[in-house]
């Protein structure tokens, strides 16, 4: 009963402000203010205000919100722990059975550039540390490997 009265008074005040705004020839703002001021009356007429008032003053409803909050907190904390461990349920079951995945695929190829002898790759007369005589054979090998 009180909520309906407050909403009606707010709507009446808003419509009064809209009339004053329209008197000042600001019609677009007046229409917008009128639209906002009709919302509380519409909520009262649809019964939303009564439902909210019944829910706000109901201890059972607040206990239900508390239970929902606790369930959400438990769910979020278990997900955080699971992500921190970095494992999924399937991985834990496989670990319990003794199965193990290798970090590297078994068919991975060996690197195309083996251990290189740097002294043999550079020409004897090339100066070290200068930009003009540097050896780019290892870079060329990588580019050829990728077809560039």
ZIGI-V954347 format. One record per residue. N is the residue number from 1. PHI is phi in radians with two decimals (999 if undefined). NEAR is the number of other ideal C-beta (glycine too) atoms within 8 Angstrom. D_FIRST is the distance of its C-alpha to the first C-alpha in Angstrom with 1 decimal. Layout:
BEGIN
N_PHI_NEAR_D_FIRST, N_PHI_NEAR_D_FIRST
END
This chain:
BEGIN
1_999_4_0.0, 2_-1.21_5_3.8, 3_-1.09_11_5.5, 4_-1.14_10_5.3, 5_-1.15_8_6.4, 6_-1.12_8_8.8, 7_-1.13_13_10.1, 8_-1.13_11_10.8, 9_-1.15_8_12.6, 10_-1.12_10_14.5, 11_-1.15_13_15.6, 12_-1.11_9_16.8, 13_-1.14_9_18.6, 14_-1.13_13_20.2, 15_-1.17_11_21.4, 16_-1.12_8_22.9, 17_-1.13_10_24.7, 18_-1.13_13_26.0, 19_-1.14_9_27.4, 20_-1.12_8_29.2, 21_-1.15_11_30.6, 22_-1.18_10_31.8, 23_-1.09_6_33.5, 24_-1.46_6_35.4, 25_1.12_5_36.7, 26_-1.97_8_35.0, 27_-1.21_7_33.8, 28_-1.13_6_33.4, 29_-1.16_8_31.3, 30_-1.11_12_29.2, 31_-1.15_9_28.6, 32_-1.15_8_27.7, 33_-1.14_12_25.1, 34_-1.10_11_23.6, 35_-1.10_8_23.5, 36_-1.14_8_21.6, 37_-1.31_15_19.1, 38_-1.45_11_18.3, 39_-1.09_9_17.5, 40_-1.05_12_13.8, 41_-1.16_10_13.1, 42_-1.09_8_15.2, 43_-1.16_10_13.5, 44_-1.15_14_10.1, 45_-1.20_6_12.3, 46_-1.45_6_14.3, 47_1.66_7_11.7, 48_-1.15_8_12.9, 49_-1.13_12_9.9, 50_-1.10_10_8.4, 51_-1.13_8_12.0, 52_-1.12_9_12.5, 53_-1.16_9_9.7, 54_-1.15_8_11.3, 55_-1.27_8_14.7, 56_-1.16_7_14.3, 57_-1.82_5_13.7, 58_-1.78_8_16.2, 59_-1.12_5_19.8, 60_-1.15_6_21.4, 61_-1.13_9_20.2, 62_-1.18_8_21.5, 63_-1.13_8_24.7, 64_-1.12_8_25.1, 65_-1.12_8_24.9, 66_-1.13_8_27.5, 67_-1.13_8_29.7, 68_-1.10_8_29.6, 69_-1.13_8_30.6, 70_-1.14_8_33.4, 71_-1.11_8_34.7, 72_-1.11_8_34.7, 73_-1.12_8_36.6, 74_-1.12_8_39.1, 75_-1.08_8_39.7, 76_-1.16_8_40.2, 77_-1.21_8_42.5, 78_-1.18_8_44.7, 79_-1.15_8_45.0, 80_-1.16_8_46.1, 81_-1.16_8_48.7, 82_-1.11_9_50.0, 83_-1.23_7_50.4, 84_-1.15_6_52.1, 85_-1.23_6_54.6, 86_1.31_4_55.2, 87_-2.23_7_55.6, 88_-1.93_6_54.0, 89_-1.08_5_54.0, 90_-1.12_6_57.1, 91_-1.17_8_59.0, 92_-1.18_9_58.3, 93_-1.15_8_59.5, 94_-1.15_10_62.6, 95_-1.18_10_63.3, 96_-1.19_6_63.0, 97_-1.41_6_65.6, 98_1.71_5_67.9, 99_-1.35_6_67.7, 100_-2.53_6_67.7, 101_-1.66_5_67.4, 102_-1.39_6_69.8, 103_-1.25_3_68.6, 104_-1.97_5_71.2, 105_-1.11_5_71.8, 106_-1.16_5_75.1, 107_-1.75_4_76.4, 108_-1.16_6_75.8, 109_-1.44_5_78.9, 110_-1.30_5_80.8, 111_-1.07_5_80.5, 112_-1.26_8_82.9, 113_-1.73_7_84.2, 114_-1.37_6_85.9, 115_-1.12_3_87.1, 116_-1.67_7_88.8, 117_-1.64_6_91.8, 118_-1.14_6_91.0, 119_-1.22_5_94.5, 120_-1.36_5_95.9, 121_-1.35_9_93.3, 122_-1.57_8_94.2, 123_-1.19_6_97.4, 124_-1.17_4_99.9, 125_-1.59_3_100.3, 126_-1.37_9_96.6, 127_-1.28_5_95.4, 128_-1.54_4_92.4, 129_1.45_3_89.3, 130_-1.72_7_90.1, 131_-1.31_4_87.9, 132_-1.43_4_90.8, 133_-1.94_8_92.4, 134_-1.30_7_89.4, 135_-1.63_9_89.5, 136_-1.98_6_86.7, 137_-1.19_7_88.0, 138_-1.20_10_85.1, 139_-1.20_7_82.6, 140_-1.11_8_84.7, 141_-1.14_10_84.8, 142_-1.14_10_81.0, 143_-1.14_8_80.7, 144_-1.16_8_83.3, 145_-1.07_7_81.5, 146_-1.61_6_78.4, 147_1.33_4_80.4, 148_-1.78_4_79.8
END
